[in-house]
Amino acid sequence: MPDACSACIYWTVLAADATHGNCHFNAPASPTPSPNVFWPVTGQNDWCGQFESTPPAQLMPAVSGVAPTQPNVTGAAEVMLGLGLVTGFAITPIRTGRIVAIVSGTVTNSVANAQINITGRQATGTAPANGAPVTGVLWGTTQHYVIKTSADVHSFTVIGGGTALPLNVATWFDLSIASPAGGVTTIDDVQSVLFEL
């Protein structure tokens, strides 16, 4: 990253004053229709801290995945689904550590009027397997579903992410599943999108 406007790709030096230039990011809006656009003038040593002197050498990562059908979750205890072991459910931040995560799928249960709680969890290190005890840091608000009959299939989407994840370290994203009424919970058609901002 540069620390001066003179090193930024959006800055052009003024012909009449080499110590000042125009910033060409976000053209100013004219209050009335006009053929002239007046770009902000900044000093060569000013710096907004937002941009780079050259295009980034590496784009920030984005991954997506589709999970195979996971084993059913039996019982009331909250357990992990095991998605962190599936390709496309882990990402390695390289620049900001800010990750957006979206995971969706379908859910049903063998018990009538069963409540299903689905929660996003993430961490580094070895990802938990299907049915493992709940672990990881919350990355999305718990979603609550009520299955009226075993024939009901609901779609779900968990949206969230992390804001200060470690750089250059793989972070897995998974879901934990709980069914206070017990029964057999089936999660299917799971897919993910993860990307760094």
C-alpha positions in Angstrom: 0.0 0.0 0.0 1.3 3.5 -0.7 1.2 6.3 1.8 0.8 9.2 -0.5 -1.6 10.3 -3.2 1.3 10.7 -5.7 1.6 6.9 -5.6 -2.1 6.1 -6.2 -3.5 5.0 -9.6 -6.4 7.4 -9.1 -4.2 10.5 -8.8 -3.0 12.7 -11.7 -0.6 15.6 -11.1 -1.7 19.1 -12.1 0.2 20.6 -15.0 0.6 23.9 -13.2 1.6 22.5 -9.8 3.6 19.3 -9.5 2.9 19.2 -5.7 -0.9 18.8 -6.2 -3.2 16.6 -8.3 -6.7 15.5 -9.0 -8.2 12.4 -7.2 -10.2 10.5 -9.8 -12.0 8.2 -7.5 -15.8 8.8 -7.3 -16.5 11.7 -9.6 -18.2 14.6 -7.8 -21.9 15.0 -8.6 -22.7 18.3 -10.3 -25.7 20.1 -8.7 -26.9 21.1 -12.2 -26.3 19.4 -15.6 -22.8 20.5 -16.7 -20.2 19.2 -19.2 -17.5 20.0 -16.6 -16.6 17.7 -13.8 -14.4 19.1 -11.0 -12.3 16.5 -9.4 -11.0 17.0 -5.8 -7.5 18.4 -5.6 -5.1 16.8 -3.1 -1.5 17.4 -2.1 1.0 14.8 -3.4 1.7 13.7 0.2 -2.0 13.5 1.3 -3.4 10.0 1.7 -6.8 8.6 2.3 -5.5 5.1 3.0 -8.0 3.2 0.8 -6.3 2.4 -2.4 -3.2 0.8 -3.9 -0.5 2.1 -6.3 -0.9 -0.9 -8.5 -3.7 -3.5 -9.0 -3.6 -6.2 -6.3 -1.3 -9.1 -7.2 -3.8 -11.5 -5.8 -7.5 -11.2 -5.6 -9.2 -11.9 -2.4 -10.5 -15.5 -2.1 -14.0 -16.8 -2.8 -15.1 -20.4 -2.6 -18.3 -22.4 -2.9 -19.2 -25.9 -2.2 -22.0 -28.5 -2.4 -22.0 -31.1 0.4 -22.9 -34.7 -0.2 -25.8 -35.9 1.8 -24.7 -35.9 5.5 -25.5 -38.7 7.9 -28.7 -38.1 9.9 -28.4 -36.5 13.3 -30.2 -38.5 15.9 -31.3 -37.2 19.4 -31.7 -33.9 21.1 -28.1 -32.8 21.8 -26.5 -30.1 19.7 -23.9 -31.6 17.4 -21.8 -30.6 14.4 -22.8 -31.4 10.9 -19.3 -31.9 9.6 -19.3 -29.5 6.7 -15.8 -28.2 7.5 -14.4 -31.4 6.1 -16.1 -30.8 2.7 -14.4 -28.8 -0.1 -15.8 -25.3 -0.4 -16.6 -25.0 3.3 -13.2 -23.6 4.4 -11.5 -20.4 3.3 -8.0 -18.8 3.9 -8.2 -15.0 4.3 -5.3 -13.2 2.8 -5.9 -9.4 3.2 -8.6 -8.3 5.6 -9.7 -11.3 7.7 -13.4 -10.2 6.9 -15.3 -13.2 5.6 -18.9 -13.4 4.4 -20.5 -16.8 4.8 -23.8 -18.1 3.4 -24.8 -21.7 3.9 -28.2 -23.1 2.8 -30.0 -26.4 2.6 -33.1 -28.3 3.6 -34.1 -29.8 6.9 -36.7 -32.3 8.2 -37.3 -34.5 11.3 -39.0 -37.8 12.1 -40.9 -36.3 15.1 -44.0 -34.3 14.6 -43.8 -30.6 15.9 -40.1 -31.0 16.3 -38.1 -27.7 16.7 -34.8 -27.7 14.8 -32.1 -25.2 15.7 -29.4 -24.6 13.1 -26.3 -22.4 14.0 -23.3 -21.3 12.1 -19.9 -22.1 13.7 -16.3 -21.6 12.5 -12.7 -22.1 13.7 -9.2 -22.9 12.5 -7.5 -26.3 12.9 -9.0 -29.7 12.3 -12.7 -29.5 11.4 -15.1 -31.6 13.4 -16.8 -34.7 11.9 -20.5 -35.3 11.6 -22.0 -35.9 15.0 -19.1 -34.4 16.9 -19.8 -32.3 20.1 -20.5 -28.7 19.3 -17.4 -26.5 18.9 -16.2 -23.3 17.2 -17.1 -19.7 17.3 -20.6 -18.4 16.2 -20.6 -17.0 12.7 -24.4 -16.8 12.2 -27.5 -16.3 14.3 -29.3 -19.5 15.2 -32.2 -20.3 12.9 -35.3 -22.0 14.4 -37.6 -24.3 12.5 -40.7 -26.3 13.5 -41.4 -29.5 11.6 -45.1 -30.2 11.8 -45.0 -33.7 10.3 -42.2 -36.0 9.1 -43.3 -35.2 5.6 -42.5 -31.5 5.9 -39.2 -30.3 4.4 -38.1 -26.8 5.1 -35.4 -24.8 3.4 -32.9 -22.9 5.6 -30.2 -20.2 5.0 -27.6 -19.1 7.6 -25.9 -15.8 6.8 -23.0 -14.2 8.7 -19.2 -14.5 8.8 -16.2 -13.2 10.7 -14.6 -9.8 11.0 -11.1 -10.5 12.3 -10.1 -14.0 11.2 -6.4 -14.8 11.1 -4.7 -14.2 7.7 -3.1 -17.0 5.8 -4.8 -19.6 8.0 -7.6 -21.8 6.8 -10.9 -21.3 8.6 -13.6 -23.9 8.3 -17.3 -23.0 8.4 -19.9 -25.6 9.7 -23.4 -25.9 11.1 -24.4 -27.2 14.5 -27.8 -29.0 14.7 -30.0 -29.4 17.7 -33.5 -31.0 18.1 -34.8 -30.5 21.6 -37.7 -32.9 20.9 -35.3 -35.6 19.7 -36.0 -37.7 16.6 -33.9 -38.1 13.5 -33.0 -34.8 11.8 -32.1 -35.0 8.1 -30.1 -32.1 6.6 -29.7 -32.2 2.8 -29.0 -30.1 -0.3 -26.4 -28.1 1.5 -24.4 -25.5 -0.4 -22.1 -22.7 0.6 -20.5 -19.4 -0.6 -17.6 -17.9 1.3 -15.7 -14.8 0.3 -13.3 -12.2 1.8 -14.3 -8.5 1.8 
